[in-house]
Amino acid sequence: MIRIWLAALIVLASLGVGSRPASAEWFADLFAGLSFTRDHDLKLNDQGIGQGIYESVEFDRSLAWGGRAGRYFDSLPFLGVGLDFFRFYPDIGGQSVQLRGCFFPGGCGTGRGGTGSLDVETTSVSVDLMLRLPLWKSTEAPQGRVQPYVAVGPPLFITTITPRNTRNFRNHDDDTDYSFGYKAAAGVAVQVFSNLALFGEYRFTHVSPEVELRDADLNRTTLRTDLDTHSALLGISARW
């Protein structure tokens, strides 16, 4: 998939080679990096055993990647919009954490509990508002050879949680949550050729997914958590 996107990006850059108006600029970006999701409680509601909270569950660091395409406005070349696609994998590895709750038939209490392993795949799609500061303008770089920028948007997050090698949910199916969250990003793009730039970007995303896992007997277990994720990304951008 990434190879296909990279090839498309090179084609777009080649189509834009030559002069262009200083006020108009389309862009197509491809990026990848690492994501770091902060520890958070995992809330459990099982119709068979009761309710509980796994406290301060750790999420795995993961690959993060995606793409973005859009345009800066003709009349306001520092202002633009972009359609952003982003994916990361904050899996939950098997771990022993503090567990508190009320379970049948033992009543309420606190103790150590195992989360089991859960695969988590999160995809976000958003239309972002983008602002840039064009620095070091020239004939070869009418929009600035260096462009610090920020981007914000309300993404739709698609999060799938799949039990993996876990005693608690070994017979349960996966489930997918669709929720809106928020995203903020900041970065710097540097023009390296007339229609090609490299950039580095930091982004923060937040979403609160809730899934319902079911086993073969249709017993249901609801899991809910917050994904507060920091991502460090490097990318390539075609401009025309």
N, C-alpha and C positions, 0 to 999 in steps of 0.2 A: 504493500500500500504506500509506504513512504517513498519508495523508488518511483512509483507512478506519479505521485504529487511533485517530486523533485523534477522529473522530466517535463511535466506540464509547466512548472515554474520557469525553467530554462527557455521553453518555447515562448512563453509570454514575454520574457525579457528580450528575446531576440526580435519579436514583433515590434517592440517599442523602440528599437535602436534608431537614433536620429533625433532631429529637433522636435521639441514639443512646447506648447505654450507654458509660460512660467506659472500660470494660475491653475492649471488642470493637472491632476495626477491620480491615476488609478494605481492600486497596489495589490499584490498577492503574496502572502507570506507562508512559509513552512517552518516549523520550529519543533524542538525536542529538548528534553532536559530531565530534571529530577523533581519529584514532589515529596513533601514532608507534611504528613497530617498529624496534628496535635493529639495527644492522649485525650480520651473523652469517655464518659460513662456510656455503657451499653444497657439499655432498658429492655427487660424481658417480661413478656406476659404470655404464659403458657396456660391454656385452658385446662390442662391436666394436672399441672403441679403448682401453679400459682404465679405470683409476680415477684420480680427481683431486679436488682441493679448490679451489674458488674462495674466496679469503680475503676476509673482511670485505665481503660483498655488501651494498649499500644497498637498503633497501625504501622504497617510496613512502609518503608520508603519505596518509591516505585518510579518506573519510567513514566514520563509525561510527554505527550506529543499532540500536535494538531496543526491547524491551518487557519488562515484568515484572509479575506478578500474584501475590498471596499474602495472608497474614493474620498479624496479631500475635495471640498466644494470649490467651484471656480471663483466665486466672489469672496470667499473666506478660506484661503489656502491653508490656514493653520487649523481648520476645523474639518472633521470628516466623520464618516460612519464605516463600520466594518462588520461583516458577518463572520463570527468566530466559532470554530469547532475545536473542542479540547477534550482529551481523555487521559485518565490516570487510574491507578490500581491500588488503593489503600487497603490491602488485604489485612485480615486479623489472623495472626499466627496463634497456635496453641499456647496458652499462658495461664498461670494461676494468679488470680487477683482477688481482692476483697469483694465478697458477695453479700449483699443484705437484701432481705425481702421477707415475704410471707408465703410459705409453701405448705402444701397439703401432704401428709397430715401433721407435720411437725410444728406448725405455727410460725411465728416471726422470729428472726434472729440474724446474726452476722457471723460470717466465717469465710474461709478460703474456698474458691470455686474455679473450675476450669472452663474457659470459654470455648474450647475446641477451635478448629481452624475454619475460617470463613473466607472465601474469595469475594472480593468487592471490586466491581468495575464501574467507574463513574464517567459518564460522558456529559459535557455541557455544550449547549448551542445558544448563542446570544447575538443580538444586534447591539454593537457597542458604539458609544460616542467617544471620539478620539480627538485629542488636542496635541499639537506638536509645536515646537519652537525651532524655526529654521535658523541655523547658525552657519557662518562662513559661506555666504552665497557667492556664486560666481556664474559665469556663462555656462560652464560645464555642469554646475550644480545650482540651478535656479531656485530650488526649494531648500537649499542649504546642504553642505556636505555632511554636517552633523545635525541630527534631529532628536533631541530629547522629546519624549512623548508620554502621555498618560491615556488610559482607556478605562471606561466604566460601563457596566451593563448588568441587566437582570437576567441571568441565564436560566434556561430550562435544563435541569439536571436529570439524567436518566441513570439510575443506580441499580445494578443487579447484584444481589447477594446470594452466593451459592455455598451450602455446607460442604466441607471437604475434610475427610478423615476425622470426624468429630463424633464422640459418643452421644452427645446431647441431641444432635439432629441428623443422625446417620441415615434415616429413612425419609428425610424431608426433601421436597422439591425446592428449587430456587424461586425467587420472586423479584420483580422489578418495580421500583418506585419512580414516579414522575413528580418532581417538585421544583418550584422556583426558588432560587437563592440569590446571591449577589457576588459580584466580582469586581476587583480593582487591580489595575496593572500599571506599571511604569517601566520605561526602558529607554535605550538610546540606540538609534540607527545611524550607521556610518556608510556613506556612499563609497563604494570601492570601484565601480565602473559607472558609465553614464546611465544605465538602467538597472543597476544591481546594488543592493545594500546588504550589509550584515548587521544584526542587532542582538542585543542582550536584553532580557526582560525578566522582571520579577512580577508575579501575580499572586493575589490572595483570593481564595474562593471559599464560600460558605454555603452549606446546604444541610438540611435535617431530614435524611431519608427514613422511611418507615416501611418495612416489608412484613409480609405474612407468610411464613413457611408452613407447608402442610405435608403430613406424612401419608402413607398408604391408607390409613384408617381415618383420614380427613381431620386428624387432630391439628389444631392450629397454634402456632407460636408467633407472636408479634415481636419484632426487634426494631428498636429505634435508637438512633445516635445522632451526633453532630459531626460533620466532616469540615473541620477548619484547616485548610490546606495552603501551605506556602510552596510555590513552585519557582525554580530557577531555570530559565530557558535560554537557548541560543537559536538563532534562526537566520534564514536567508530571505530576502524580499526583492521581488521584481517590481519595477516602477515604470509606468509609461503614460 
